[in-house]
């Protein structure tokens, strides 16, 4: 479980830097300071209202981030329905300590204490609503809905057929399927293309190359790996060989890999 949370945390960092989180937090504080829920508009002056919601949202944002990691991980493993279920259920759980934070702030800033089910239930329901909005707005961009790959109508053989235990294929999100076409290194993560679309994985390119050794494909460039089944045609641009793939991508071939590709019968 600890490894899963660490993986989700690294995925969030790779896909959206935490500057994105900070911007969202500032925006949420600004909106709530302006709207003044929980009677903060009528009871608190602007500076006090800003302080109230800064503390309230900072605390609740931390609870929400934990839920966000779980939601992103659920999306990676099971798809968008699992993401929505985890985000919704997690918001209800995160609202429990979140309600406690609001209760303390109301008691501190406004000298008022919610008591009994009649007072705490509406407070909790409002905090749940805030968590739902924030969690869905923050985790959906992190989850990155799949980009649709271009199709040419051909039925493709999955390069992983016959290698069900391949380590790399197990990393691919379920919605992408197993028909691996192309790997492309981008900074600290890897862009994975299948016949269903593309997504990013946090793995070093050289580690991925070791995991796809038993698949029918080849490294064609220092930052590109291509499956043989993905090759549509071969072209040239400015004297350099370019591979045209069945999903519409164009992949350059480095001169250092030309000999190996000729030995494999690709060229």
BELUR-V763848 format. One record per backbone hydrogen bond with DSSP energy under -1.0 kcal/mol. CO is the residue of the C=O (numbers start at 1). NH is the residue of the N-H. Records with the same first field share a line. If there is no record, write none. Layout:
# BELUR-V763848
CO=NH / NH
This chain:
# BELUR-V763848
1=5
2=6
3=7
4=8
5=9
6=10
7=11
8=12
9=13
10=14
11=15
12=16
17=20
18=22
19=23
20=24
21=25
22=26
23=27
24=28
25=29
26=30
27=31
28=32
29=33
30=34
31=35
32=36
36=41
37=40
39=43
40=44
45=49
46=50
47=51
48=52
49=53
50=54
51=55
52=56
53=57
54=58
55=59
56=60
57=61
58=62
59=63
60=64
61=65
62=66
63=67
64=68
65=69
66=70
67=71
68=72
69=73
70=74
71=75
72=76
73=77
74=78
75=79
79=83
80=84
81=85
82=86
83=87
84=88
85=89
86=90
87=91
88=92
89=93
90=94
91=95
93=96
94=98
95=99
96=100
97=101
98=102
99=103
100=104
101=105
102=106
103=107
104=108
105=109
106=110 / 112
116=120
117=121
119=123
120=124
121=125
122=126
123=127
124=128
125=129
126=130
127=131
128=132
129=133
130=134
131=135
132=136
133=137
134=138
135=139
136=140
139=143
140=144
158=161
160=163
163=166
168=171
173=176
174=177
178=180
181=227
182=193
183=225
184=191
186=189
189=186
190=201
191=184
192=199
193=181 / 182
197=194
199=192
201=190 / 203
204=208
205=209
206=210
207=211
208=212
212=215
215=217
216=228
218=226
220=254
221=224
223=185
224=220 / 221
225=183
226=218
227=230
228=231
230=246
233=244
235=242
237=240
240=237
241=253
242=235
243=251
244=232 / 233
245=248
249=245
251=243
254=257
255=258
257=261
258=262
259=263
260=264
261=266
